[in-house]
Amino acid sequence: MQLKGIHHVSAITANAKRNYDFYTNVMGMRLVKKTVNQDAPSMYHLFYADEKGRPGTDLTFFEIHRAGHTYPGTRSISTTSLRVKSDEALEYWKKRFEEHSVEQDDIKERLGRKTLSFRDPEGQRLILISDENNSGVEAGKAWAHSSVPEEYGITGLGPVHLTVNEAAKTEKVLTELLGFRKKGSYEQWDVYETGEGGTGAEVHVEEKPDEQPEKPGRGSVHHVAFRVNNEDELKKWHEIIQAAGYPNSGLVDRYYFKSLYFREANHILFELATDGPGFATDEDIDHLGESLALPPFLEHKRQEIEEDLTPLDTSRS
């Protein structure tokens, strides 16, 4: 029983409209689900992904209007990566970011792959990573109706970067509890992989023993989720995590997938999430994300929930 790779990453925005405009119009990702935070239904939860919202392609955002500035530090998911098909795609993105005044760095090689670091309008730290020399867990497929040419589009999530005070503690959780393998190192980062490996199944860990914990706000990451085949496997993972003594959420029904949450030894929130049933459960695949979707257990509160939300037009003509 192995985790299959990254399932999704959930971050924080203070402005859903600005967030939607950037990730759909500039990044060319598809909004596959416009819903709410099930634990706090007065805030949006937006899911951007590949053409069908496949597991391993979802970058999600909670809208928290009061979210202040992020002060980077440890105990954090410090960077999220997004996959593209080729080195040529990075050259395309370099020019696109210049045209849209997106803050970016130079193209740089990391662990034998070309990458491009950039920040979204709220300072979310992101890296585009080329799959040209990659093998391992399969990527998704870029959305054909995107503003970005399909051959250059975002195909999924790449490695997540964790910044911690004590790397050995996180390594123990990854390798001894969750079954990751140590793949290697580059610069100050240790690299761990799971499942078939490759860019869609890696965690990169950086140790900064003397740094203060991150103060999260807009542009920070809330949690990372790892892929589990199905609910039966998730129940087994629950037993393993429970036996290891980690406080956890138990199984949680998120309607589009089942989840289990716990904090690893450096206090970063991990989620294990099933691959199904998926985002087409309550919407036609051709019309994902166009209207506010609510799980059945919140449907009776629809009017109240809609009154609390600032309208966000995501319909497509």
N, C-alpha and C positions, 0 to 999 in steps of 0.2 A: 504494500500500500504506500504510494508516493503521492505527494502533492504534485500537480501538473505544471505549475508555474504561477505567474501573476494573474489574478482574476480581475481586480480593479483597484484603483487608487481614488480615495475621496479627500477632497480639499475644501478650502473655505473661500467664499467670495462675499464681498459686502454689497455687490450690485449685480443682480441676476441679468438685467438687460445688457449691461456692458459686457458681462461674462459671455452671454449668448452671442452677442455680436462678434466678439473676438474669436471664439472657438469655432463658430460656423463660417463667418465671413473671411477671417484672416487665415485660420488654421484649416478650414475646409472640412472639419469633422461633422458627422451627422449627429444631431440631437435625436437620440433613440428613445428617450423617456423624459417627459416633463411631469414630475410627481412632487411629493413632499417628503420631508424628513418624518418617518413614521413615528419617531419618538418625540417630535415637536412639529406637529402638522402646520404650524403657522409660517414655516419657512420652506422655500423651494428646495428640491433636490433634483438637479439636472444631470443627465447622463449623456456624455458624448462618446461616440465609438465608431467602429467601422460600418460598412454598409448594412449589416444586420444586427449589430450589437452583440457580436460574438464574445464569449468569455475570454478575457485576456486583452480586450481592446477598450475597456471602459475607463474613461477619466471622468469622475463625478465631482459635483460641487454642491455643498450646502450654502444657502444664502443666509448670512447672519449680518443684518444691517448694522449692528453696533460693533462689528469686528474692527479692532484698531490695527495699528501697524504691527507687523511681525518683526521680532527681534531674534535673529537666527542664533542657534546654539545647539547644545546636545539634546539627547532624548528626543530626537526628531527624525522624520523622514525629510531629509534636507533637499533632495532633488528627485524628480520623476522624469523618466525617459519615454520618448515616443518613437516608434519604429518607422523607418522609410525603407524603400526597396534597395536603394543604391547610393553610391558616392555622388553620382550625378544629381540625385535629388537634393543633396545638401547644398550644392551650388545653386540650384533653383531657389531653395529656401533662403539662402544668404541674400539673394537679390530681392526676394519677396519681402523679407523683413526690413530691408533698407527702404523699400517703397512704402511700407506701412509704419515706418518709424518705430519698429520693435527693437528694444534693447537686446543686443546680442554680442557674442564674442567671436573669435576666429574659429574656423574649422580646425579640430584637433584630434589626433589619434589617441584612443584609449583602448588598451588591451587588444591591439591589432585592428580596431574598427574606427572609422572616421565618425566624428560627432560634432554637433553644433549646439552650444549652450545659448539659451535665451531666457528672457523674463516676460511674463504676460503683463498687462497694464497694472495689475495689483502687486507685482513683484514675485509672483509664483515662479519658482526656479525649475526650469525644464531643460531637457537635453534631447535633441533629435539624434538618433543613432542609426547608422547605415547597416542594413542587413546583407550588404554585398558579399562579405566574407563570413556570413553566419550560417550555422546549421543548428538544428535543435527544434524546439517547439515551434510549430507552424504559426505564421502571422495570419492576421485577418486580411480582408480585402478593402482597399480604399473605396469610398463612396463615389460612384460614377457620376452623380449629380452635383458633385462638389464644385466650388469655385476654384479648386486646385486641380490641375490635370491629374488624371487617375494614376499615371506612372510615377507621380511625385507625392501622392497623397499619404496620409497617416494610415498605417496598417495595424497598429496595436500598441501595447505598452511594452517598453523595454525595462531595463534594470531599475530598481529603486535603490536610492542611496540613503543609508542610515548613518547619522552622526551620533556617537555615544561616548560616555565617559570611560566605560570599561568594556573594551571589545571582546574580551574572553567570555564575559557573561552572555553576550548576544550570540557569539559563536557556539556556545554550549546549547542554547535554545535552538538555533538553526540546525546544528548537526546531530545532537543527541536526542532532541525532542521531535523535531520536524523532519529529520532525514535529509537535510541538504548536504551536499558534498563541497569541500573546499576546492575551488578550481584554480586559484592562483592569486597574484597580487599585481598591482601597478601603482606607482606613485605612493600615496598614503592609504590606498584602498585594498582591503581583502575581499575576494570575490567568492561567493557561494552560489551553487546552482542546484536545482531539483528537477525531477522528471527527465524529459529529453534534453534539458539544458538549453543553452543558447540565450539570446538576448531577452526572450520572453519568459525566462525562468531563473533570473539572477537577482541576487541581493548583494550590494556592495557596501561594505562596512568601514567606516573611518573612526578612529579613536582620537578624541581630544580630551584628555583627562582633566585639564585645568579650566575648561570652558564652562560657563553657566548654562543651565537648561534653556532651550528656546522658549521665548514668550510668544505663543501663537496668536495669529490674527488673520486678517485678509491676506491671501497669498501663502498661507501655510497649509500643510497636509495633515488631515485628521487621522487617517489610518490607511494601511495597505491590506488587501485581501489576497489570499492564495487559493488556487483552484483545487476543488475536490470533485471527484466523479459524480457522486450522488449522495442522497441522504443516509443510506446505510453506512457508507464510508465516513460520513460526517459524525455519525453516532460513535463509531470506533475511535475517531480522533478525539471526541469528547471524553471518552474513557481514558485515553492516553494522557491528555492534558490534565484531567481531574486527578489521575493517579500520581502525576508528577507534582501535584500540590499548587498548581496555578489557579487562582480565582478566575472564574470565567462566567460568561453569560448563560451557558447552556444553549441548546438549540433555539434559534430565533427564526420565525417564518417571515421573510421579507417579500413573500409572494412571487417575486421573479427569481428568487433563489433562497435556499436555506443557509443560515449563517451561525457561526460560533465566534465569540470575541474573547480575547484575553490579552493582557499586557506582558510583554517579554521582560527579561531581567533588567533592562535599561529603561523600562516604563514606556516603550513605544507600543501603540495599540495595533495588534495583529487581528485579522479576521480570516477565518476559513469559510469559503463559500462554494456551494454546489454549482455545477455548470448549468443546471436547468432549474425550472422549466423555461426561463428566458423571457425576453421583452415582448414577444409576439403573443404572449398569453392572453392579453386583454386588448390588443390593438392589431390591426392589419399591418403586415410587414411593410407595405408601401406607404403607410401613413403614421409610422412611429413618431412620437414626440410632438405631434401637431396639436394635441389637446391635453388638458390636465388629466392624467391617469391616477386613479386612486385604487389601492387594494380593497377587496370587498369589506374588510373590517373597518374601513374609514369612509366607505361610500355614503353611509347614513349621515355623515357630517359634511357632505360636499358643499352645501350652501354656506355654512359657517366657515369652512376652510377657504373657499373662494373669496369671501368677503375680507379675510385677513391678508390675502396675497395681492401684491401689486400686479395688475394685468401684464402678461408677457406674451406678445403675439409671436407664435412660432409656426403659424400656418403657412403652407406653401401653395402658391397658385399653380 
